[in-house]
Amino acid sequence: MARPLRFRLAPGRWDISRVNRDVFQPLDDNLGATMSAPWYDPPEGYEARRFDMDNGDTALLAWTDDHAYWVGNTETPSSLWRTDKEAFSDAPFDISRWAQRELIAELFEQSPWLKPYPYLSWFFLPVFLSKDGRETTRSFFYDHAAGFPDATRDEALEFYEAFFATGVLDEYREVMAGKLGTSEYFDPTRMAAAMGEFDVAYLLTEAGYDVTPEIEVATGHSIDFRAENTRAGGALIEVTRPLPPNRRTVSNPVAAIRDTAQTKTNGEGQLAEHGGGVTLFVDCSSFPDDDWGAIMGERPDVRHRPAVVFRLRPSGDVEGYAKGSVPVDLPWLA
């Protein structure tokens, strides 16, 4: 799978002649390209150009006498192949801010429905403008309400916009945004599963916990989160998001959540090998009312304890139950 959008840092002497020879001409020969001034002034000390390809790809290059920064969702010219890659958070602040202003302006021009949601747009920019995933990731939000089955697009986007505006995941933007994926093949199931992690991060944050994603453990696995606060201490959290029965081979909602949880607890799943100490959160936010009502009526075990089974709505309303001694304090738990 392609990676989220990142910079390439190319050391060496750069000037407009080299830019024409090593960047523009290869792009124009292979794809058809237009080179122009950027939409925004580059940082002081840099010159910059924008490259728009005939197939809709875009790239930016900013350079000084001794290095250049390249970012784009197109083929990389061979002159930049053996260069180091940097995330937006790792590049110099002024370069990163300039490039992201350019790219967000382009995103809003292509998808004006994202304009009311600047924090969400910024957070997912590395995948919204990725080489392969720019259409699929945007379609997931536009056509599928970010995985909520009974909500409008605006309801879903307003919910996540408010969460990302808190900034609690800014430090982990690249790894978390990348979970949405950059594949050209649309997979709403996998994308909804990725949003389950954001749902759990929201619930933990609302309950007063600090969350840290991707916790490496001794088994070689990564657990989705560590949740900590001064009152209750810390806990390791793993997240799974089952498909509702109408999109699975199982016949009822109870079997659906047990079947999905089993992938984490059997065989080589993270929880099977970890040997305890992890709380499993089962996100049923994809379930319609009838299926969720059946689950709350029975409150089944999910073959792992402690566990939290919940359903979140874009209004922020949440309902769920616990099995075992859950080490995080969630006031809405039944």
N, C-alpha and C positions, 0 to 999 in steps of 0.2 A: 504494500500500500504506500502511496506517496506520502510524504511528510507535510506538515503544515508549513505555511509560507515562512521563510527565514532569509536572513541576509547571507551574502558571501563577502568576505573581506579579502581583497586582492592587493597585496603590497606591491610596491614598485612605482616607477614614475609614470604618471598619467597626464595626458593633455588631449585636446580635441582631436588631434591627428590619430592618436592611438584609439580613442573612442570610436572614431569613424572606421578605422581599419579592423580593430579586434572585436568590436561589439555590433555596431550598426550594420556593416556590410554582411557579416555572416547571418544576422537576423533577416535582413532584407533578401538575401539570396535564397534562404531556406523557406521563409514564411511570408515574405512581403512585409515591410515595416516602414513606419514613419517615425522620424526622430524630431522631437520638438522640445521647446523649453518646458520645464515642469510647471504645474499649476500654481505652486507655492514656491517662494524663494527658498533656496537651500540654506543650510547653516553658514555662518560667516566662515570664510576661508575655503569653501567648497564651490565648485561648479557642478552643474547637474543637467541631465537630459532625461526626457521621458521617451519610451519606445512603445508605440501602439502597433500591434501586428494585425494583419488582414483577417486573421481567424478570431480576433477578439482578445488575444493575450495582451498582457501589459508588463512592462518592466521599467525600473528606475535605476539610474546610475549616478552617483555623486562621487567626485574625486578631488584630491588635492595633488600636490607635487609628489607625494610618496605613498599614497594608497587610494583605493576606491572601494565604495560599498555598492553592491548590486543586490536588488531584490526583484523578483518577478514570478509570474505564474506561466512562464513560457519555457522553451528550451534554453538551456544555458550555453552561451558561446564557448567554444573549446578553450579560449584564452582564460576562462574562469573556472575550468573544471577542477583543477587541483588547488582549490582555495578553501580556507576554513569557513564553516558555517556558524552563524550566530543568531540566536533568538532575538526578538525585538527588545527583550529585557537586558540582553547582554551587550548590545551595540551601544555606542555613545548616545547619551540621552538626546542631544540635539539632532543627530542623524535619525534616530528612531522616531522622534516626534515628527520630524519633517516627512519622512516616508509614510508614516501612518496617517498624517493629514491628507496626503495625496491619495492614499489607497481608500480611506474612508469616504473621501469626496467621490471617488470613482464608484464605490459600493453604493452610495446613495443615488448616484446618477443612474446606475443600472437597476437598482431595487429601491425605489423611493418609499416603499412601504416600511422600510427599516428606519427612516429618518426619525420617527418619534421615539426610537429606542437606541439612543447613542451608546449607553453602557453595554448593552447586549451586543451591539454591532462591533464595538471596540473589542470586547472580550473574544468574540468568535471570528474576528478579522482574519487570523491566520488560516482558518479553514474556509470562511466565506469567500476568500479570494485565492484559495489554493489552486494548484494546477488542475487537479482532477476532480476535486470535491466542491467546486464553487456552485455548481447547479444543484447537486444533490443535497448539500447542507442547507442551502437557502430554501429549497423545496420542502424540506422537513418542517421548517418553521412556517412557511407560507401556506402549504397545502394540508399539513397534518397537525397544526396547532402544537408543535413540539411534543407530540405524543399523548396529549390529553384527548380522549375519545369524544367527550361531550362538551367541549369548550370552543369558543371562537378563536381565531388567530389572535385577535387583539387581546382577549382575556389572557391567553397563555403568554404572549409577549410582554404584556404589562406586568405579570407576575415575575417573570425572570428578569425583566429590566429593573424592577425594584430590588431584587436580590443582588444582582451584579453591581448596582449602584452603591451597595454597602462596602464594596472593595475587599471583602474578606477572602476572596480567592485570587485577587490580583497577582499576588506573588507566585501563584501556581498556574498562571494563565496558559502557558504553552502546553503543559502536560494535560491540563483539564480540557482546554478547547480541543486538543488533538483527539480526545476520546470520542468526539462526535464523528471523526473520520474524514478522510480526504479521498474516498473512493468515488470513481465516476459511476459506479453501480449503486443504485438507490436501495438502501436497506433500512426501512423504518423501524424494524424490530431491534436491530443493533443500536440505532440512534436513540430509540426510546430507552433502551437499557442504559446507555450512557447518561441520559438525563436523570435516571434514577439516582445517580451519584450526586447530581446537583440538588435533587429533592432532599436527600438525606443531609447534605451539607446545610441546606436551608433550615431543616428541622433542628439540627444540632446547634446552629448559630442562634436561632430563635430561643432555644432553651439555655443560652448563655455559655455555650462551649466554644473554644477555639478549635478549629479543625486543621489538620495537616494531612494532605493526600499522599498516597503511594508510600506506605510504610513497609520497608523491606524487613523480612523476618528470617529466622535462621534456616527455614526450610528452602529458601531461595525464592519463595513467592513474595508478592507485594500485596499487602492488605490495603483496602481502599482508603481508610482514614484512621487517624488517631484523634480522639476527641478529649479535650482537657479543660477543666476549670478548677479554680482554687477551692471550691466547695466540695466537689465530688471526685477529684483526681482525674485519672486518665482511663481511656478504654479504647480497644481496637475494634473497628467497625468494618464489616464486609457487607456489600450491597448486592442484591439480585432483584431483577424485575421480571416477573412472569408474564407471558402472554395470556390474555383472557381465553376461555375455552373455545370461543368461536373462531379463534385463529390458531388452534392447536389440535393435535390428534386426540387429546384427552376429552372426556365427556362432561366434566363438571369443574367448577372453580376450585374446589378443595384439591382435586387431583392436580390441577394446574399449578397451584403454589407449591405443593409437595414435590412435583416433578422438577420444577425449576430449582428449588432449594437443594434437591438431591445432587445436582451437578456441582454444587459447592462442597458437599459433605462426603461424597463417595469417591472412590478411586484416587485420582491424582488432584482432586479439587483442593483449593486453598485451605479450607477448613479441615478436611480429612487429614492432611499432612501436618497442619499446625499443631494439632493435639490439644485444643482447648484455648480459652482465654480470649476468644473473638465473639463479638455479638453480631448476629446476622440480621440485617434489615431487609425485609421482603417488601418491595414497593409495588403495590397493586394499583397504582394510579392509572393504569391502562384499562382497568376493569369498569364496565358499566354498572349502574346502580344495582340491578338484579343480582349479578354475580357477586358483587361486593356484599350485598345484603346476606347472601347465602354463607359467605365466609364469616361475617360477623356473627351470624346465628350459630354457627358450629364452633368457631374459634379453634380450628384444628392445629395440632402440632405440625412442625415442618421438618422433623428429623434432626433438629439441632437446637440446643439451648446454650445460652440465652438467645432469644430471637424476638424481634419486633415485626409485626405484620401491620401494614398501614396503607391508607389511601389518602392522597393529597389532592386538593382541588386548586385551581388557579386563584380562587378567592383567598387562599391561605388556610381554609378550613381543612382539618385533618382528623382522621378517626383511625383507631387501631387497637391492637391488644398485644400483650407480651406473654411469652412463655419462658419460664425460668427466671432467674434473678438478674435483671437487666442492670448493668452498672452505670447507666446514664439516667438522669432524672428528666422525664418527659411528662409534663403535667396532663397531657391529653390522653395518656394511655389508660385503657380500661382495665 
